Amino acid sequence: MESDADFHVAALAQSKVSVCCGQKMIQKGVDYGGIVEGYSPESIKIAGGRFIRERGSALK
């Protein structure tokens, strides 16, 4: 996911997502993923942790 629309749909559907940076999964703050709790142009909140949105990063 990259766009605000993607994050909005995931938040409404309470989709479980995982955080990735390039090809590597990031385990910090998110065990095997979590529910999208909120987002802004700068970051996304998943399972109580905030992750910076930047090019080259993606959520699955």
N, C-alpha and C positions, 0 to 999 in steps of 0.2 A: 504494500500500500504506500502511496506517496501523496495523493491529493487530499485536500480537505474533505471532499465528498466521500472518499474511501474511508477516512477516519470517522466521519459522521455516521455512515451506514454501519460500521463496526461497533460504534458506541450504542446506537439504537438497538442493534441486534444482540448486543452483549456478546459479541464474538470473542473467542479466546484467540489471542495472537502471541507470537514470539518475536523477539527483537534480533535483527541481524545487522551486521556491518560487513559489507562485501559478501563473502562466502561463509563467514564465521558467525556462529550463534553467540549472542551475549547472554550470559547466565546471571550477571549482576542484577539483583533486585527482582528478577523474574525467574521463577523456577523453571517450569516448562511452558511458560507463557502466562497470560492473564487476560482479564477483561479490560477493554479500553474504557477508562474512566473519564477521560477528557482530553482535549487537544487544543493547541493554539498554533499560530504560524511558526513559532519557535520550538515547541516541544509537544510530546504526547505523554499522557499519564496512563500507565499500565500497572495494575496490581500494586498501587501505592507508590510506585517509582516513576520519576520523570526522566524521559529520554529526549535528548536534543535531536531535532529534525535537521538533517543536512544532506546535501547531495552525496550519493554513494552509499547512503544507509537505506535500509528498507525493512519493512515489517511484513511478516507472513502470517 
